[in-house]
Amino acid sequence: MKLIHRITLFGFANAMLVFALGGAAHAQTPIKIGASLSTTGSFAALGQNQLRGYQLCIKHANEKGGVLGRKLELLVEDDQSQAATAARIYEKLITQSKVDAILGPYSSPITEAVADVSEKYRMPMVAPLAATTSIFKKGRKFVFMVQSPAEVYLEGLIDIAAKRGLKTVAILSEDNIFSKAITQGTVELAKKRGLQVVLVETYAKGAIDFGALLNRVRAANPDVIAAATYFEDAVAISRQLKELNVNPKMFGVTVGGDLPKFYETLGKSAEYVYGSSQWEPELVTLRAGGLIPIARQYPRASEFVEAYQKEFAGADLSYQSAGGYGGCELLLEAIKRAGSLDAEKVRAALLKLELNTVYGGFKVDADGFQLAHRMLTFQWQDGKKVIVWPNEIAPGTPRFPTPEWSKRP
């Protein structure tokens, strides 16, 4: 992706002139920003959305003259949804491609591996799509969280359930650090809200047959099924709930349930499903209607949505897209405030930064742990995602309880 410059005999004089000009030549050299993203593999759909956010942010910054008087160049390689591959890519970007700055990959499991590389080379990394608290609480100094932590992904689902008098919950999750953190947080949230956790089950990455697991769920007979998912498992569990005629009063997923492809794949079987989201395009409509008291937390969101849909016509627009854009915004703003690409100065600027991006609020503690961002909970209603939590910004109300499969139209 990067340009290769060659000096020929014909161009030798010009090359010497550029060398002599020194600082002027340096000012025209692009600032190189490196990243790996999952454009193939199990995270491909979400990683591609994040990449589009990065690309649009870089384009917009360059249209405004770049940063520090220099244009920006984005160097991205496919990590194939593999943590070890991503770590090798970041090593190469830093040591061979000599990037000036880096942005984070998609997902907590991959960011966990890459954070060791950014720490090794003391290069600040804004990690827009990593939500596992432990990544940021290991004494690392150079990784910065953008979104709400994994532990609160299902807070809206639990809050709605408690307010409607439900009593029991079963929690399902893939066996990885992100989903485990969601599970741990959901157990605590349920206890605080008076719900009994009657079942906690994990399954292997890539699992497609959830029959045995859902039979155990049926035996536990929970009011609520809370699933810490990515896309493929969110679809498979939703589909197999219907096939096995398992009928909770509420069913919610996390990652993947927010994608338009989720409803396109499942059709009406996706109706009533709750989903967790860090951001939704619907916020733009609410801002325009003056319906959100906290609208100021999402500045330029309407401009972002319009530009994204124009730039990537027909492509998914999800919170991963906005997260990529917002994370890039934060890195560029920190470089501007630092007035330098010096890693320590950029790190110090990020620690002090309090900013609302198109993605929402940003403020971190001394560990780089996010303090300002808010989760959303939506429900699929008539083929659309309707924000139903938190109450102060929700334009819709939950359709409750979820009807049994046999009683749906």
C-alpha positions, 0 to 999 in steps of 0.5 A: 500500500505504501509508495516506493520512491526510486532515485534515477540518474535523470532525477538525481539533481532534483533529489539533491535539491530536495535533500538540500532543502531539508526541512521543506522536504520533510514537511512534504513527507506523509505521516505514515499511520499503520494498522492491521485489520481483519479483512478476512477470517471470522472478524472480516465483516466487522474489521472491514467496517472499522477499516472504512472508518479509518479510511474516511477519517484519513481522507477528511483529514487530508482534505483539510491539509493533513496534520502538522502541515503534512498529509497522511498515509494509511498503511493497512494489512490483513491480519486474517482475524489471527492475533499472532499474525496481527502482532507480526504485522505491527512489528513489521510496520514499526521496524521496517515500514517505519510508521510514525503512528499506529491505530488499533486492530479489530477485537479484544483478542487481537488487541491484547496481542498487539498491545504488547508490541506497542508497549515494546516500542513505546508507541501510543495506540488508540484501540477503538474496538477493544473493550476488555478491561484487562487489556488496559489494567496490566500496567501498560502505558501506551494503549488507549481505550475508546469504547465502553468496557465489555463488562457493561455490554449487556447492562441495558438488557439486564436493566430492562429485564429487572424493571419488568420483573424478570427473575432468571438469566442464562449467559452464553459466550464464546471462549475468549477474553472479550466474551469472558469479560462480558460474562463476568460483568453480566453476572455482577449486573444480574446480582445487583439487579436481583436476577438469579443466574441459572446457567453460564455456558461457554463454547469454542470459537467457530462453533456452529451447532448449539443444540446441546447447549440450548437443550441445557438452556431449555432445562434451566428455563431462564426468563432471559438469555444473554449471549456474548457473541460475534456475528456468526454465533449470534446468527446461529444461536438465534436460528437454533432457538427457533428450531428447538422452540426455546422461548425466553421472555427476552433474548439479547446478543452483543457483537454482530446483532447490530449489523444489517446482515443479521436481519437480512440473514434471519428475516423475521426470526430476528424480530424482538432480538435485543442487541448491544451497540456502542453507536447507532446511525439512528442517533443522527435522526434523534439529533436532527429532531432535537430528541437527545439531551446528550446530543452534544456527545455526538458532534458531526455525526450526521456529516459522518453518516452522509459522507460514509454512505456516499464514500462506501455506497451500499456498505454496512454502516455500524458502530465499528465504522464509527469507532474506526473514524472516532479512534482516528479522530482521537489520534490525530487530535492528540498529535495536533495538541502535542505539536509533534509525533514524539511518542511521549508527547502524543501519549501525554496528550491522549491522557489529557484529552477530553473530547466528543467525537462522532463516536461519543465521549472520550476521557481516560484514566491514568491506565488509558481506560475509558471513562466517558463513553456510553453503551446503547441497547436496541431491539429489532422491531419491524426490520429496524433497530430501535434504541430502547435503552438508556431511557434518557435517549431512547426514542422507542420502548421494548416490545415485551415480552418476546412472544413464543415462536408458535404465536408469532405471525 
